[in-house]
């Protein structure tokens, strides 16, 4: 019986993984009570959804349907479209415009800048011997990088980050009517800001993503519209900082909580990359996203009616023992570790995965170099921000032995 499973219980969200084991065994396609949303938890079933976009096309999740919020967008801003999340064949045309900025080759062009930001951040606290890793490092590194890559000035980071935080707030669920409207107002401010920067780039273009999109042509035929560019940029900004922040913090938490793991990576840097892949599998920053059901179908012997919502649960798939034996533990020799779904898989995989992987790899190597005897502080509670979709530590206090 699964009637006692409550995916919105704060206790469940704090530690998803016992619930994932139950879903795998008892209800791999689980209908959230009182809704037409079905949570898909097994790896093979998630892959089935990803591979059959005709049956399970991309669709709006549960975060943007509040009537008051929609009215704010219509009255003061732009309708929230999602060019990077539409379905084929349009999806491929939009992705061609941005993927090359963030793949392994495009991201490598920023390696020197990434290293400079990493060193600058560590310089600020290295002599202290302790820090909240989240606030001192994991948050500012990806924010500074995506700000510069997209073409925004550093001096706007504080308000950009405030808008970013508001943008993802609906993913926590449980917002009041007033909060939904407030979030929409913040997003409209962000949209207006992007429009103003876009107008500036058309007059004085630079070597940044916003400048490139200002002259880009969809399918080599027509210029992108302003609403298209605004939506692409706001999605890239959120995806380029929030999830990498969460991944960095989780990686350091796992590194320091597992006996002997820190010493292994410190002494053998060839293990850094497999460790980061395993940490993303174990603590996926995005636990799941949404698809809709285009026609009546069946999945794992469960009937799914046309119009229903399917929530593909990446975090649960990443803990599926049928795909990843001994799924709750770090295995630095796991043969299929790159098949994890922290960035999704297939055509809709995260466009920023190359940049995120590079930032994480460079960051962890530098941390191992510059923060000797790194350890978790005694005052941690290891609590996560509540939420159904995103998984993020509230803070992570660490200590090390400062150089004399």
C-alpha positions, 0 to 999 in steps of 0.5 A: 500500500502506498497511501501513506506516501506523501511527496510534499511532506517536509520529512520526505523531501529532506531524505527522498531516498527511502521513498524512492526505494518504496516507489521502485518496489511498490509503485514505479508509476505513482499517481499523486493523490488528488491530482492527474500527475504521475511520478515515474521513478524507475530508470527504464521507465524514465528512459521510455518517457524520454525516448517517446516524445510523441507520446510524452511531449514537453509541457509546462510544469506546475509552477506557472499556472497561477492565474494571478501570476499569469495576469502579471506577465500579460499586463506588465511583461511577456508571456513565459515561453520556453524555446529551449524546452519545446518539442522537435523539430523546433527544439533542435533549431533553438538548441543549435543557437545556444549549445555551442556556447556551453558544450565542452569546447565552448566552455573550455574557452572560459577556463582561464576566467573560471580559474581566476574567479575560483582563486579570487573567491578562495583568496577572500577566505583561505586565511580564516580556516572556516567558512560556509562553503555555500555562501563563500564559494558554491553560490558566487562561482557559477553566478559570476561565470554565467553573468559574464558569459551571458553578457551582464555586468558584474555590478548587477550580480546582486539583483540578478541573483535575487531574481534568480532566487525568486524564479525558482521559488515556485518549485518549492511548492506551497506558495500563497496567492500573494507569493505567486504574484510577487514571484511573477513581479520579480520575473517581470523585472528580470525580463525588463532588465534583459530587454534593456540589455538586449537593446544595448547589445544591438547598439554595442555588441560584445563577445557574449551570448546575449550579443550573439542571440541579438543577431541570431536567426532561427533556422537560418531564416528569421531573426529571433523575437525579443520574447524568444531571446528574453526567455532563452536568456532567463532560462540559461541564467537560472540553469547556469547558476542555481543547479551548479551551486547545489551540485558543488555543495553536495559534492563537498558534503559527500566528499567529507562525510565518506571516510577516506574519500577526501584523502583518496581524491587529494592524493589521486586527482584522476578520481576527481571526475568520476567522483563528481559524476557519482556525486551528481548521481547521488544528489541530483540538483534537479530531482525531476521535471515534467512531461504531458501525456499526448494520448492515452497510453500505458506505462509499467501497467498503469493507464495514463490518460491523455492530458495527464502530467508525468513527472519524470523523477531523475533523482529516483532513477539515479538511485535505481538498483537495477541500473546502478548496483549499490545505488546509495554509495559512491563507486569511483569505478562504476562502469555506467556512471555517465548514464546518470540523469542529473542533466537529463539525457537525450535531446532535452538534456541540460544545455549547460552541462559542459560548463557545469562539469568544467566549473565543478572539476576546476573548483574541486581540484583547487579546493584540494590544493588550497584548503588542506585538512578540509573537514566538516564543521561540528555545527552543521545540520545538513538540512535542505531547502524544502521543495519538490523539484530542486535539492539544495543544502541550506548551508555547509560549514567547513574548516581547514588548516590555514597555511602559516 
